[in-house]
Amino acid sequence: MFSVLGSRSLVLFTQAQTIESLKARIAALEARPALGDTPPTAFATGPLALGPGLLEEIFTDEPRNAGAALGLALGQARSLLSPERHAIIYLQLTSETQETGLPYGPGLLSFGIDPSAMVLGRMDNIVDLLWALEEAIACRPVAAVIADIATRHRALDFTASRRLSLKAARTGATVILLRYGRAREASAAQLRVRLVPVISGETPFDAQAPGPPRWRCTLEKGQARTAGSATEILLDWTDNGFAVVETGGKPRRIAPVASPFSPLPAALGDRLSEAG
């Protein structure tokens, strides 16, 4: 009888230990901030810079701004490169390549990225792309994965974004989703930025020459958002990364360039109906 009671007491004691351990783990999890409120550590080091293990969405209204969106993503991804994490993955749907184009090797150099450090992947459907995205996050040498998704897909819902956010946080790789249009779906992304490409600033020696890339960025979701309104900043790209353009300056005006072709005379075709 004693042995039976003793073994039962031991079982109860072990169960109590397990319950207390679970309570402690739950309390620790509850003390952590929610996914949408996770402070992006990157804001301490520069405007819109990213920290490891985050999920970000970059929205622009039109597909023709794909180059500007990719440029912003590349500038952010560069800050994540390190000797241990030296690769960037760029994923895209095959059917959308003609709409958004492909990264240009010499252009990557202007963002301080070695073209050989970027791996391009094109998938036939969104399910394969999301699978490849999750697999890429799990690769230890990968610093960032940029997924360029031109159209809306049902498979990319809140559940999918939550899986990406949790896996990114667990592996330390950062995910940047390039999206298009004005619609917004619920997502678990810690940061959401809407960008508009704007005319560049003046160059030091030629006021008419094109300047560095410039973006007008509205932070729609993230730590720097103020109550009830979105934070808007104007960014230039420099050799040292992003630089905030001071507001209140005079906007740059580019003089129209004369066409090398003479305008057609107005009466050139007005007698075609009388021909032979």
Sequence and secondary structure as in RCSB ss.txt:
>XXXX:A:sequence
MFSVLGSRSLVLFTQAQTIESLKARIAALEARPALGDTPPTAFATGPLALGPGLLEEIFTDEPRNAGAALGLALG
QARSLLSPERHAIIYLQLTSETQETGLPYGPGLLSFGIDPSAMVLGRMDNIVDLLWALEEAIACRPVAAVIADIA
TRHRALDFTASRRLSLKAARTGATVILLRYGRAREASAAQLRVRLVPVISGETPFDAQAPGPPRWRCTLEKGQAR
TAGSATEILLDWTDNGFAVVETGGKPRRIAPVASPFSPLPAALGDRLSEAG
>XXXX:A:secstr
 HHHHHHHHHHHHHHHHHHHHHHHHHHHHHHS  GGG   GGGGTSTT   TT EEEEEESSGGGHHHHHHHHHH
HHHTT  SS  EEEEEEEGGGHHHH    HHHHHHTT  GGGEEEEEESSHHHHHHHHHHHHT TTEEEEEEE  
S  TTSSHHHHHHHHHHHHHH  EEEEEEESS       SEEEEEEE      SS TTS  S EEEEEEEESTT 
BTTB EEEEEEEETTEEEE  TTS          SS    TTTTTTGGG  
